[in-house]
Amino acid sequence: MKKWRRESILDLYNLLLAAFLFISPWMFAAANGTAAADLRVSGVAVAILSLAAMLAFATWEEWANLLLGLWLIASPWILGFPHTRAMHFSIGIGLAVAFFAALELWLVYDETHPEPLPSEPHQKQ
């Protein structure tokens, strides 16, 4: 494993959210098969990407997590399980996953593109 990056904590948060997402279908008995499958598959995908980002960071992993977060937000309507408890889990966790991925992308960009130092004003001699 490479050196721990300060942004890796965001991947750890996404990993914890992925675990919660994976076990969430068992938390409510009324989850239909489509909702349960979506939550489990999305949870596994977020977990794999988060682990990969912690072990060997690449920006594509964060972009993929961002897209998965957006998928979790939209999937209740696309897959047909709106107005259920599973929808609330999907949207809530999707927002958090997308936020952490976007924040990590921004932090990495900000670190690699520092603002130039302002030049000193010219003084007359």
C-alpha positions as CSV (number, residue, x, y, z in Angstrom):
1,M,0.0,0.0,0.0
2,K,1.2,3.4,-0.9
3,K,1.6,6.2,1.6
4,W,-1.8,7.2,3.2
5,R,-3.1,10.4,1.6
6,R,-5.1,12.8,3.7
7,E,-7.9,12.5,1.1
8,S,-8.1,8.7,1.7
9,I,-10.3,9.4,4.7
10,L,-13.1,10.3,2.2
11,D,-12.6,6.9,0.5
12,L,-12.9,5.3,3.9
13,Y,-16.2,7.1,4.5
14,N,-17.4,5.9,1.1
15,L,-16.4,2.4,2.0
16,L,-18.5,2.6,5.2
17,L,-21.4,4.0,3.3
18,A,-21.0,1.1,0.8
19,A,-21.2,-1.5,3.6
20,F,-24.3,0.2,4.9
21,L,-25.8,0.3,1.5
22,F,-25.1,-3.4,1.0
23,I,-26.8,-4.4,4.2
24,S,-29.7,-2.0,4.0
25,P,-32.1,-4.3,2.0
26,W,-32.2,-6.5,5.1
27,M,-33.1,-3.6,7.3
28,F,-36.5,-3.2,5.8
29,A,-38.7,-6.1,4.8
30,A,-40.8,-4.2,2.3
31,A,-37.9,-3.7,-0.2
32,N,-38.8,-5.2,-3.6
33,G,-36.3,-7.3,-5.5
34,T,-35.3,-4.6,-7.9
35,A,-34.5,-2.1,-5.1
36,A,-32.7,-4.7,-3.0
37,A,-30.6,-5.8,-6.0
38,D,-29.8,-2.2,-6.9
39,L,-28.7,-1.3,-3.4
40,R,-26.5,-4.5,-3.1
41,V,-24.8,-4.1,-6.5
42,S,-24.3,-0.4,-6.0
43,G,-22.8,-1.0,-2.5
44,V,-20.4,-3.6,-3.9
45,A,-19.3,-1.3,-6.7
46,V,-18.8,1.7,-4.4
47,A,-16.8,-0.5,-2.0
48,I,-14.5,-1.9,-4.8
49,L,-13.9,1.6,-6.1
50,S,-13.2,3.0,-2.6
51,L,-10.8,0.2,-1.8
52,A,-9.0,0.7,-5.1
53,A,-8.7,4.4,-4.5
54,M,-7.2,3.8,-1.1
55,L,-4.7,1.3,-2.4
56,A,-3.7,3.0,-5.7
57,F,-5.4,6.4,-6.3
58,A,-6.5,7.4,-9.7
59,T,-8.9,10.1,-10.5
60,W,-11.1,7.8,-12.7
61,E,-12.0,5.9,-9.5
62,E,-13.5,9.1,-7.9
63,W,-15.3,10.0,-11.2
64,A,-16.8,6.5,-11.2
65,N,-17.9,6.9,-7.5
66,L,-19.4,10.3,-8.4
67,L,-21.4,8.7,-11.2
68,L,-22.4,5.8,-8.9
69,G,-23.6,8.4,-6.4
70,L,-25.7,10.1,-9.1
71,W,-27.0,6.7,-10.2
72,L,-28.2,6.0,-6.6
73,I,-30.0,9.4,-6.6
74,A,-31.8,8.7,-9.9
75,S,-32.3,4.9,-9.7
76,P,-35.5,4.8,-7.7
77,W,-37.3,6.5,-10.6
78,I,-35.4,4.7,-13.3
79,L,-35.9,1.2,-11.8
80,G,-39.4,1.9,-10.4
81,F,-39.2,2.0,-6.6
82,P,-40.1,5.6,-5.8
83,H,-41.9,6.4,-2.5
84,T,-40.3,3.5,-0.6
85,R,-37.9,3.4,2.3
86,A,-35.3,1.9,-0.1
87,M,-35.7,5.1,-2.2
88,H,-34.7,7.2,0.9
89,F,-31.6,5.1,1.5
90,S,-30.6,5.2,-2.1
91,I,-31.0,9.0,-2.4
92,G,-29.3,9.7,1.0
93,I,-26.4,7.5,0.5
94,G,-26.1,8.5,-3.1
95,L,-25.8,12.1,-2.1
96,A,-23.1,11.3,0.4
97,V,-21.1,9.2,-2.0
98,A,-21.3,11.8,-4.7
99,F,-20.4,14.6,-2.2
100,F,-17.3,12.7,-0.9
101,A,-16.1,11.8,-4.4
102,A,-16.6,15.4,-5.7
103,L,-14.8,16.7,-2.6
104,E,-11.9,14.4,-3.1
105,L,-11.6,15.3,-6.8
106,W,-11.6,19.0,-5.8
107,L,-9.0,18.5,-3.1
108,V,-6.7,16.6,-5.5
109,Y,-7.2,19.2,-8.2
110,D,-6.5,22.0,-5.7
111,E,-3.4,20.3,-4.5
112,T,-2.0,19.8,-8.0
113,H,-2.9,23.2,-9.3
114,P,-1.7,25.7,-6.7
115,E,-2.4,29.3,-7.3
116,P,0.6,31.3,-8.2
117,L,2.0,33.6,-5.6
118,P,1.2,37.2,-6.2
119,S,4.1,39.2,-7.4
120,E,5.4,42.0,-5.3
121,P,4.4,45.4,-6.4
122,H,7.1,47.4,-8.1
123,Q,8.8,49.9,-5.9
124,K,10.3,53.1,-7.2
125,Q,13.9,53.7,-6.2
